Amino acid sequence: MKKNLPKEVENIVNSISFKFFERYKSKVTLEDLQQEAKEAAIMAMRTFDETKNVTLESYLKTCVKNKLINYVNRKSHIRKKVKSLEDQEVENLSQDFWEELHDIILARNIISFVNSSKDILTDEEINIFNLRINGFSYKEIASKIGRNEKFVDNTLQKIKRIVLYRFKL
């Protein structure tokens, strides 16, 4: 990510990233932590609400820490899954396993991205997305939100286009 952050934000990002790296260096790289932290900082600056009783610095630190906690947890979960298969030869792992693992990671990233995209999606659009990924049909969603099925379809198509662009799929 080549977006330049204000120096004080960059310092916060680097400080928190380094603290996480010191604690979890066996699981993650500093560069990956900094990348995740920068993404969180950019999202925090976009979504900060001055009317809330919290400072930008406090909000920023909380967002960055939460993002890094989730990142480390995801990495740990993947390592545990792979480690549980340690007795097997890696070459013998099926292509299905690696595809499933990739799909799980991608799905979590997409869900996280959509739920944190309040600057490009409305609360109603995010709600429709979450209802759909929780197994509701277009008809059930339309009934819940008081809209028609075509509106639900159009909303999900919009989100799909955004996700395809964001994740270069």
C-alpha positions in Angstrom: 0.0 0.0 0.0 1.6 3.2 -1.1 -0.8 5.6 0.6 1.1 8.1 2.7 -0.2 8.5 6.2 0.4 11.6 8.4 3.6 11.3 10.3 1.9 11.0 13.7 -0.4 8.2 12.4 2.6 6.4 10.8 4.3 6.5 14.2 1.3 5.0 15.9 1.1 2.3 13.2 4.8 1.4 13.5 4.8 1.4 17.3 1.8 -0.9 17.6 3.0 -3.1 14.7 6.4 -3.5 16.4 4.8 -4.4 19.8 2.8 -7.1 18.1 5.8 -8.3 16.2 7.9 -8.6 19.4 5.1 -10.8 20.9 4.2 -12.9 17.8 7.4 -12.9 15.7 7.2 -16.7 15.4 3.8 -16.4 13.7 4.0 -13.2 11.6 6.3 -10.8 9.8 6.8 -7.2 10.7 6.0 -6.1 7.2 2.7 -8.0 7.2 1.8 -6.4 10.5 2.6 -2.9 9.2 0.5 -3.5 6.1 -2.5 -4.6 8.1 -2.0 -1.8 10.5 -1.8 0.8 7.7 -5.1 -0.5 6.2 -6.7 -0.3 9.6 -5.4 3.3 10.1 -6.7 4.4 6.7 -10.1 2.8 7.5 -10.2 4.4 11.0 -9.4 7.9 9.5 -12.3 7.4 7.0 -14.8 6.2 9.6 -13.9 8.4 12.5 -16.9 10.3 13.9 -16.0 13.5 15.6 -19.4 13.6 17.3 -18.5 10.5 19.4 -16.8 11.1 22.7 -13.5 9.7 21.7 -10.3 11.2 20.2 -9.0 10.2 16.8 -5.8 8.9 18.4 -7.7 6.6 20.7 -10.0 5.4 18.0 -7.1 4.8 15.6 -5.1 2.8 18.2 -8.2 0.7 19.0 -8.9 0.0 15.3 -5.2 -0.9 14.6 -5.0 -3.2 17.6 -8.2 -5.0 16.8 -7.1 -5.5 13.2 -3.7 -6.9 14.3 -5.4 -9.2 16.9 -7.6 -10.6 14.1 -4.7 -10.9 11.8 -2.6 -12.8 14.3 -5.5 -15.0 15.2 -6.1 -15.9 11.6 -2.4 -16.7 11.1 -2.4 -18.8 14.2 -5.5 -20.7 13.1 -4.0 -21.5 9.7 -0.7 -22.6 11.4 -2.6 -24.9 13.8 -4.5 -26.5 10.9 -1.3 -27.0 8.9 0.5 -28.2 12.1 -2.2 -30.8 12.8 -1.3 -32.3 9.4 2.5 -32.2 10.1 2.7 -36.0 10.3 1.6 -36.2 6.7 3.9 -35.2 3.9 3.0 -31.8 2.6 3.2 -33.1 -0.9 0.5 -35.6 -0.2 -2.0 -32.9 0.9 -4.8 -32.7 -1.7 -5.3 -29.7 -3.9 -8.8 -29.5 -2.3 -7.2 -28.8 1.1 -5.2 -25.8 -0.2 -8.1 -24.5 -2.2 -10.4 -24.8 0.9 -7.8 -23.0 3.0 -7.5 -20.2 0.4 -11.2 -19.9 0.2 -11.6 -19.7 4.0 -9.0 -16.9 4.2 -10.5 -15.1 1.2 -14.0 -15.3 2.6 -12.9 -13.9 6.0 -11.1 -11.1 4.3 -14.1 -10.3 2.1 -16.5 -10.3 5.1 -14.2 -8.1 7.1 -13.8 -5.7 4.2 -17.5 -5.4 3.5 -18.3 -4.9 7.2 -15.7 -2.1 7.5 -16.7 -0.3 4.2 -19.1 2.1 5.7 -17.6 4.8 3.5 -18.7 3.1 0.3 -21.6 1.0 1.5 -24.7 2.0 3.4 -25.8 0.2 6.6 -28.7 -1.3 4.7 -26.3 -2.8 2.0 -24.0 -4.2 4.7 -27.1 -5.7 6.4 -28.2 -7.3 3.2 -24.8 -8.8 2.6 -24.7 -10.2 6.1 -28.1 -11.7 5.8 -27.1 -13.4 2.6 -23.9 -14.9 3.9 -25.9 -16.2 6.9 -28.0 -18.3 4.5 -31.1 -16.1 4.0 -32.7 -16.3 0.5 -33.3 -13.2 -1.5 -37.0 -13.5 -0.7 -36.4 -13.8 3.0 -34.0 -10.8 2.9 -36.6 -8.7 1.0 -39.2 -9.5 3.5 -37.0 -8.7 6.5 -36.0 -5.3 5.1 -39.3 -4.3 3.5 -37.9 -4.2 -0.1 -38.4 -6.3 -3.2 -36.2 -9.2 -4.3 -34.8 -7.1 -7.3 -33.5 -4.5 -4.8 -31.7 -7.3 -2.9 -30.3 -8.7 -6.1 -29.1 -5.3 -7.3 -27.5 -4.6 -3.9 -25.6 -7.9 -3.8 -24.5 -7.4 -7.4 -23.1 -3.9 -6.4 -21.2 -5.5 -3.5 -19.9 -8.3 -5.7 -18.5 -5.7 -8.2 -16.8 -3.8 -5.3 -15.3 -7.1 -3.9 -14.1 -8.3 -7.3 -12.4 -5.0 -7.8 -10.9 -4.8 -4.3 -9.6 -8.4 -4.3 -8.7 -8.4 -8.0 -10.7 -11.6 -8.6 
